[in-house]
Amino acid sequence: MSTSVPAVSVVIPVYNAESTLADTVASVIAQTFHNWELILVDDASTDGSAAVAAQYAQGDARIRFLQNERNLGVAETRNRAIRAAKGSYIALLDSDDLWNPEKLERQMALADATGAELIYCSYAIIDEAGKRCCDDFIVPKTTDREKMLVRSVISCSTALIRRGCLLEHPFRSDYVHEDLALWLELLGTGCRACGCPEVLASYRVSSRSRSGNKRKSALGRWEIYRKCMGYPATKSAWLFTRYAVRALKKYRRRG
């Protein structure tokens, strides 16, 4: 096995994900792009997640397992993994989502071709059983901060980011939508974002996810407009209405 520095560090924060973690890790191992390391950070889970993660780390030298002494939340858990990472790029993946085998290969090729600091891709939307439950979410080839305010096209599990950007701009734990706050911050500092329209990942909608808790998600979005961006109520309400219309279409159930 190669001992070279990995090009990509895959970061998976783990919290009570015993039922999905094995499939998620398997989707990383199946990548056609092989120059990666995987960092699993257990955030003081109360189920068997830590044991599953530790077993993978024992069986594959590319996989590292870290464990928080206490629950820190997803933002700080990701930040810990990013600080420990060795790769030039960070690929984020949630512990209940999945990647298609070509995901990293396609994204790294796009990063090389465009020089963009942030790469994202289209994704399928699946239910807890892994069945497609909505139309696939097809992303545009580019986005910017103004566009992201009304249509979030970057999902954490599709994001490939230069590690240096994340070291300078870590996740913040004071927002429900800590990922959106980060994308807006990065795009506001001049980082470029490019998308791959090909469906390369699967995003799982469950009762535990933010998308499954519509009220919490809506309040978190409002917080982004008012607190993160500092917009007045009138502009926030206008942006939120435009966002909500698109969100309803995104999660429209298949007939």
C-alpha positions, -999 to +999 in steps of 0.1 A: +000+000+000+013+035-009+027+056+019+025+088-002+007+119+012-030+116+001-044+141-023-078+140-006-088+137+030-123+124+034-140+137+066-169+119+082-183+131+115-200+103+133-228+105+159-252+076+165-249+064+129-245+027+136-272+017+111-257+037+081-220+041+087-209+008+071-226+017+038-212+052+039-176+040+045-180+013+018-189+040-007-156+057+000-136+025-002-153+018-036-140+051-052-122+049-085-099+076-073-076+058-049-053+085-034-073+093-003-074+090+034-105+087+055-109+103+089-137+091+111-144+112+142-169+098+167-187+126+186-194+107+218-220+084+202-242+064+226-248+035+202-223+012+185-209+037+160-175+040+176-170+002+174-179+002+137-155+031+130-127+015+150-131-018+131-127-001+097-096+018+110-080-015+122-086-031+088-074-004+064-043+018+069-060+046+049-086+050+076-080+069+108-104+069+138-106+097+163-129+100+193-142+131+211-142+128+249-175+147+249-201+157+224-188+187+205-214+190+177-209+185+140-191+218+133-163+213+158-161+176+150-155+184+113-129+211+123-110+185+144-107+162+114-097+190+091-069+200+114-057+164+115-060+159+077-030+155+054-046+159+020-045+191-002-083+188-005-110+179+020-140+159+009-169+161+033-193+133+038-221+128+064-224+094+081-257+085+065-250+097+029-234+078+000-211+085-029-211+070-064-178+053-072-167+080-097-174+109-073-139+119-063-124+111-097-148+134-115-145+162-089-107+161-088-106+164-126-129+194-124-108+210-097-077+205-119-095+219-150-110+250-134-087+258-105-118+264-084-114+261-046-148+245-040-163+217-061-198+203-057-220+179-076-256+168-083-271+142-060-300+118-056-324+122-026-331+089-008-352+079+022-341+060+053-343+027+033-321+040+006-349+044-020-350+075-043-379+095-029-376+128-048-363+139-082-326+141-084-311+175-075-292+188-105-268+216-098-256+244-120-221+245-133-213+276-112-227+295-082-219+325-061-229+341-028-259+360-042-273+329-059-267+307-028-288+330-007-319+319-026-309+284-038-285+262-019-268+240-044-239+228-023-246+199+000-219+190+026-216+155+013-209+167-022-183+194-013-146+191-022-126+220-008-090+231-007-078+224+028-062+257+032-096+274+028-110+254+056-081+261+079-085+298+074-123+296+076-134+268+099-170+257+105-188+278+131-209+261+157-232+290+164-255+283+133-280+255+127-269+257+090-232+257+097-225+245+062-244+273+045-227+299+067-193+285+056-202+285+019-213+321+021-182+331+039-159+313+014-177+328-016-175+362+000-137+360+003-133+353-034-133+315-035-147+301-067-173+273-068-178+250-097-204+222-100-205+188-117-241+183-131-236+145-130-253+128-101-224+115-080-239+112-044-270+103-025-284+125+002-305+107+028-336+124+042-345+110+076-365+120+106-332+130+123-319+152+095-324+189+093-343+185+061-366+162+080-372+189+106-388+216+085-394+241+113-358+239+126-344+242+091-366+272+083-355+290+116-319+282+108-323+297+073-338+329+088-308+331+112-284+330+083-301+360+067-305+381+099-274+371+120-248+358+095-255+383+067-269+411+088-298+418+065-329+437+077-362+419+082-377+430+049-348+418+027-346+386+048-383+379+043-379+384+005-349+361+003-366+335+025-397+335+004-377+329-028-357+301-010-389+284+004-405+281-031-374+264-044-371+241-014-407+229-018-400+219-053-367+202-043-383+178-018-415+171-039-422+135-035-422+112-064-456+100-076 
